[in-house]
Amino acid sequence: MAPPSRDPLELRRRAVRMVAEVRDDYPDETAAWQAVADKLGIGSRETLRNWVKQHEIDAGKRPGTTTEESAQIKASKKENAELKRANEILQAAACFARPHPARTRNCSPRQGPCTPAARGRDGQAVPTTAARGPPPRPGRRC
């Protein structure tokens, strides 16, 4: 993600207006961008070119993602990340509060209830490779 611009919004608007006004005075757009960038002390003509391009997109003169759409996408991504974090926390809490019954008995869910072969002499379940059940699915904690 790009850092916020150090140039004030009013400077951007003024530069874009100036480019539109002086565009006909120069042989090509690059010369106009360079002249305005030099007059206003903007770092490079590419910066000004990007500002003009974004202004044209916002005005509907050029295809692309508008500034408003970009802000909405950014907010949606942020909300999605927060919801994913909350979902992970809730899944972990659910696993902690209610462990999977097959894993508590150390039996495979495919085998059904524990068989006598999966129990030790004292009747307690013995954790064996076959008796543990399938490994958890990726992304799941229980």
C-alpha positions in Angstrom: 0.0 0.0 0.0 1.3 3.4 -1.0 2.0 5.9 1.8 -0.3 9.0 1.9 0.8 11.9 -0.3 2.9 14.6 1.2 1.5 17.1 -1.2 -1.7 19.0 -0.2 -4.9 18.3 -2.1 -5.2 22.0 -3.1 -1.7 21.8 -4.7 -2.8 18.7 -6.7 -6.0 20.4 -7.9 -4.1 23.6 -8.9 -1.5 21.6 -10.8 -4.2 19.6 -12.7 -6.0 22.9 -13.6 -2.7 24.4 -14.8 -1.9 21.4 -17.0 -5.3 21.7 -18.6 -4.8 25.4 -19.2 -1.3 25.3 -20.7 -1.6 22.0 -22.6 -2.1 23.7 -25.9 1.0 26.0 -25.4 3.4 23.0 -25.6 4.1 20.5 -28.4 3.2 17.5 -26.3 1.7 16.6 -22.9 5.1 15.6 -21.5 6.5 19.2 -22.0 3.3 20.6 -20.3 3.7 18.3 -17.3 7.4 19.2 -17.0 6.7 22.9 -17.2 4.0 22.9 -14.5 6.0 20.6 -12.3 8.9 23.0 -12.5 6.7 26.0 -11.8 5.0 24.5 -8.7 8.1 22.7 -7.4 6.6 19.2 -7.7 9.2 16.4 -7.5 8.8 15.0 -11.0 6.6 15.2 -14.0 5.5 11.5 -13.4 3.9 12.6 -10.2 1.9 15.3 -12.0 1.1 12.8 -14.9 -0.4 10.4 -12.3 -2.5 13.2 -10.8 -3.8 14.3 -14.2 -4.5 10.6 -15.1 -6.5 10.1 -11.8 -8.4 13.3 -12.3 -9.4 12.1 -15.8 -10.5 8.7 -14.3 -12.5 10.5 -11.6 -14.2 12.8 -14.2 -15.1 9.8 -16.3 -12.9 10.7 -19.3 -10.7 7.6 -18.9 -11.5 4.1 -17.8 -10.1 3.0 -14.4 -10.9 2.8 -10.7 -12.0 6.1 -9.3 -10.8 7.5 -6.0 -14.1 6.8 -4.4 -14.1 3.2 -5.6 -10.6 2.7 -4.3 -11.6 4.0 -0.9 -14.6 1.6 -0.8 -12.4 -1.3 -1.9 -9.9 -0.5 0.8 -12.6 -0.2 3.5 -14.1 -3.6 2.4 -10.7 -5.3 2.5 -10.1 -3.9 6.0 -13.6 -5.1 7.2 -13.0 -8.5 5.6 -9.7 -8.9 7.5 -11.3 -7.9 10.8 -14.1 -10.4 10.2 -11.6 -13.2 9.3 -9.7 -12.5 12.6 -13.0 -12.6 14.6 -14.0 -15.8 12.9 -10.7 -17.4 13.8 -11.1 -16.3 17.4 -14.6 -17.7 17.5 -13.5 -21.0 15.9 -10.7 -21.4 18.4 -13.1 -20.6 21.3 -15.6 -23.2 20.0 -12.9 -25.8 19.7 -11.8 -25.0 23.3 -15.3 -25.0 24.7 -16.6 -28.1 22.9 -13.9 -30.5 21.7 -14.6 -32.9 18.9 -16.2 -36.1 20.4 -14.1 -38.5 18.2 -10.9 -36.9 19.3 -11.8 -36.9 23.0 -12.4 -40.6 22.8 -9.2 -41.1 20.7 -11.3 -43.0 18.1 -11.7 -42.4 14.4 -15.1 -41.0 13.4 -15.1 -43.5 10.5 -14.9 -46.4 12.9 -17.8 -45.3 15.0 -17.7 -46.0 18.7 -14.4 -47.2 20.2 -13.8 -50.8 19.6 -12.2 -53.1 22.2 -9.0 -53.2 20.2 -8.6 -49.5 20.7 -8.8 -49.9 24.5 -6.1 -50.9 26.9 -6.3 -53.6 29.6 -7.9 -51.1 32.1 -10.6 -50.2 29.6 -9.2 -46.7 28.8 -8.8 -45.6 25.2 -5.3 -46.1 23.8 -4.1 -43.4 21.5 -2.9 -45.3 18.4 -2.4 -44.0 14.9 -5.4 -45.8 13.6 -7.5 -44.8 16.6 -6.8 -41.1 16.4 -8.9 -40.5 13.3 -8.0 -38.5 10.3 -5.8 -35.4 10.6 -7.7 -32.1 10.9 -8.4 -30.3 7.6 -6.1 -27.4 6.8 -7.3 -24.2 8.2 -9.4 -25.9 10.9 -8.3 -26.1 14.5 -10.6 -28.8 15.7 
